[in-house]
Amino acid sequence: MVLAGPGSGKTSVIVERTAYMTGEGKIPGSSVLVVTFSRSAAREMKERFLKFTRQASTDVTFGTFHGVFYGILKHAYGLGAGNILSEEEKYAILKEMTLEYGQELAQEGDFQEDVAKEISVVKGNRIALDHYYSSCCPDDVFRQIYTGYQKTLRERRKLDFDDMLLCCYQLFDRRKDILAAWQNKFQYIMVDIDHGVIVAKRHIHMTPADAVTLKVKDNDEVFVLTKSYGRALIYADVVVRVDWSYRLAMHVDTDEANAFSNQTEPYGVIVKFFDGNYNTDKWIEDVLSGINR
C-alpha cells in the first residue's frame, strides 16, 4: 500500500514495481491487482504502465474499489449495469420513503441528502440498525425509511454504491470458497491512496448510555486491560468518544492488534481513567516520583 500525496511519485512507484514484478519477477499479470479511488486515476495508471513497459495490452487488472467489488459481485450473481442504482433512482426512492414515513420532514430541503449520508454510515460501518441513533430525524422514522429503502432495492434487484462494498464483504464472509478463489487469482495487490487515510489514536466508541454505565465521559483518556488467548495487555491513552450513532467498540491500530494476536472477540476492562489532561507521560512521571494513583 502506497500512502502519499499528489505529485510525490506514488504512481511511478506502483507502475515501475508492477513492471518489475511482471517482467523481472516473471509474475503473471493476471495475478496482479492495482486499486485506486477514481476511474481517471486507474485509467492513467494503466496507460502509464503500458507506456513504461512498451506494451499494447496487459493482463494486470487496474481498477477502483467499487469497480473491483462490482466485478466480483457480477461474477457471483450475474449482475449487470442495470442492477446499479443511479443517484436519481436513489433520491426518488428516498423521497417516496420520506413522504410515507417522514411526512412533514419531506418539506425540508436537505433532509433526503442527510438521510442518504446516514444510510451510508450504517452500511459502511456495518452498524446494526437498532444500535444506530439518527441525528436528522426520530430514530423510528429513520429505521422505517432505511428498511423501506432496502426493501425497495431488493425488490428491484438494485445495489447502491455502499452495497457493492457491503455485499462483497458478506459474500466473502459466507462463501469461503469464493474468497479463496479470488485470493488465488489476485496474489499481489497494490493500493494507491492519496487521501482519507490516517493513523487514528486508540479510541472507544460508545453511546451516552454506555458512558453512564462505564462512568466515563466524552474525550476522557482511559487505560484498557485486554486479554486474548490467555495473554494480557494494557492499552494506554485510549480516548473515549461518545455519540448516539456509535455502538460499543474499541478501535486500535491493525499492527497493534496483530502483535497482540487478537482473537475474534477479545474482552477489555477499563482499569483506570482520568480527566482529559492525564496521559501516559504523566503516569510515568508519577510512577518515577513514587506517586501511586
N, C-alpha and C positions, 0 to 999 in steps of 0.2 A: 504494500500500500504506500503510495507516494502522497504525502501531505505537504503542499507548498502553495504559495500564492501565484497569481498570474505573472507570467514573464520570468519566472525563476528557473525555467528549464525542465520542469517535471515531464512535459510531453516528450521532450527529446530523450530523457532518461528512459521512459517507458518504450518509446519507439525503438531505440537502439538496444535496449535489453531484450525486447521481443525478437528483434532481428538476430541478436546473438544466440538466443535460445533456439530459434528455428533454423539458424544457419550453422554456426559452430557447434551448438549443442545437439543438433540433429533431433530436436524435439518436434514431433508432428504439429503443424499449425492448428489442426483440428482439436488439439488438446489444450490450446491456449485461449483464455477469455480475458479481454480487456474491457473494463467497465468504467464509464464516466457518467456525469449527470445529464448533459444535454445532447440532443441528436447532432447538433452542429459540431460539438466537441468530438463526438465519436466519429463523425464523418471526416473531420480534419485529421484526426489521429490515424485513421485508416489510410487517407491519402498520403500523409507524410511517411507512413510505414512503407507503402508501395513505392514511393519515390526513393526512399532511402535504400530499399532492397532491389530497386530496379526490376520490379515485378509488375505484371499486368493485373494479377489477381492473387488472392491468398485464402487459405483455409482458416486463418486466425479469425476469431469472432470479435468484432468491435461493436459495442452497443451501450445503451443506457440501462440503468437498473430496471426501469419499468419495461423497457423493450425485451430484456433478457427474461424477466419474470413472465411477461406475456407469452414469449416463445415457449417457455416450459409449460404453461397452462394450456396453450394451444395444442401442444403435442399430447398432453394428458387427456384433455377434454374435447378436443376437436373444435376449439373456439375460432372465431373469425373476427374481422374488423367490426362486423355488425354487433358483436357482443360487448364492445367497449362503449360505456356510457359517455355521451358528449356532455359538455358543460351546459348546453341549452336543455338537454333532457334532464340533467340533474336538478337544475333550478326549477324546471317545470314540475317535477315530482315533489320537490320541497315546498313549492308554492301550494300544491294540492294538499299536501300533508298539513301545512300550516293553516290553511283555510278550514280543514276538517278538525284539527285538534287545538290549534293556537288561536283561532278566531280573530280577536282584535289585534293580536300580535302581527297578523298578516299585513297590517297597515303601516308597520314600522319599516322604514326604508332599508335598513341594513340587517334586518332580522334573519333573512334566509342565508345571507353570507355568514353571519355569526353561527347559525346552526350548522352550516356546512363545515366550518372550521372545527366545531366541537365534535361533529361526527368523525372528522379526520383524526382528531386527538384520540377518540375512543378506539377507533380501528388501529391506528398506527401504534398505540401503546398496549393494545390488546386488553383494554380495561373492561372488566365485567360491567354490564350496563347498570346493574343495581348498585355498583360502587362508584358510579360517576355522578357528580353533582354539577348541574349546569349553571353557568353564570349569566346566561342570556334569557332564561325562562324558567318557570317552575319545573322541578325535576320530573314530575309525572307527565307534563306536556312534552318535555324533551324526549322521554322514553317512548311515548306514543309516536312522536314524529320519527324517531330513529327506527322503531320497529316497523312502522308503516313504510318508510323509505326502503328498508332492507327487504320487506315482503314484496314490494313492487319490483325491485331489482331482480329478485328470484323469479317472479312470475314472467318477467320479460327476458330472463336469462341474460342479464346485463352485469357488467363489472365496472365499478368506478376505479379511479387510479389507486386508491388505498386498498381496494380489494385485490389488485394484482399482487401487492406485497403480502397481504394477509392470507390470501388463498394459496399462494405459493408456499408460505410458511406452513399452513395447515396441511397441504398436500405432502410435503416432506416429512412432517411430524407423523402423519398417519400411514404413509406408504414408504417405509424404509427402503424397499426395493427400488422405487423410483428415485429416491435420494441417492442411493448407491450408484445407480446408472448414470446420473448427471455428474456425480463426483468422479466416476471413472472416465467420463467424456472430457470434462474440464479439470485436468490435474494441475494446471498452472493458471492462477487467476491474479490479475493486476488491477488495482483500483486507483483511479485518478480523481482526487478530491481537492478542490481549491477553496472550499468554504464549508461552513456548517459542522466542522469537527473541532471539538475542544477536549481538553483533559479536565473533566469535571472534578470538583472536590468531593470527597466521600460525603454522602448525604442520605438522609432517611426521609421518604415521603410519607405523610400521614394526614388524616383528616383532623379537624378541630376536636372531634370526639376522641380520636386516638390520643391526641396531645393531652387532653384532660386525664384520660386513663393512665397514661405513662408519665404524667406530671412534668411535662416539658412544654416549651412554647416555641413559636417560630423564630428561627435564627439562633437557637441555643446550640452550643457545641458540646457534644457528648462523647463518652468513651463507650465502645460497644464490645462486649466479650462474645465471641462466636466460637462454636465448636463444630467440627466436621471430621468424620472418620476417626473420632477419638482424640483429635488434636485441638488445642485451644489457642486462640489468637485474640489480641486486643487491638481494635482499630481506634486510633485517636483522632481528634479533630473532625468528628463526624457532625455535619451541620444538619439541624432539624429543619425541614421545610413543610409548612402546614398549609393545606388548601383543601377545600371541599371536593375538588376534582381529583385528588390523589387517592390511591389505595396504599395500604401499609406495605412498604417495601424499602429495603436498604440497597443503595447503589454504590458499588465500588469499582475501581479500575479493573479491567479484564485481567491484566497481568497479576494484580494483587490476588484476585480470586483464583487464578490458575496456580499461583505459587502456594496458595493455601490448600490446594486440591479440594476445592469446594464441591460437596455433594449436591444433589439436586435440590434438596430443601433443608439447608443447614438452619440452625436456630441462633438467635442472638439475644443478648441481655444487656440493657443499659446499666453499666456498673457504676458510673459516676457521671454527674452532669454539673455544669457550672454556668455562670452567666456568659453572655456573648464575648466578654473580654478575657476569658480563661481559655488557654490552649496548651498544647504540648510543651512549648518552650517555657511557659510559666510553671507548668507542673514539674519539669526537670529542675528549674531554679529552686522550687520549694523543696524537692527531694534532696538536692545537694545542700540546701540550707538547714535540713533537718526538720522541715515543716511537714507534718502529717495531716493531710486533708482527708 
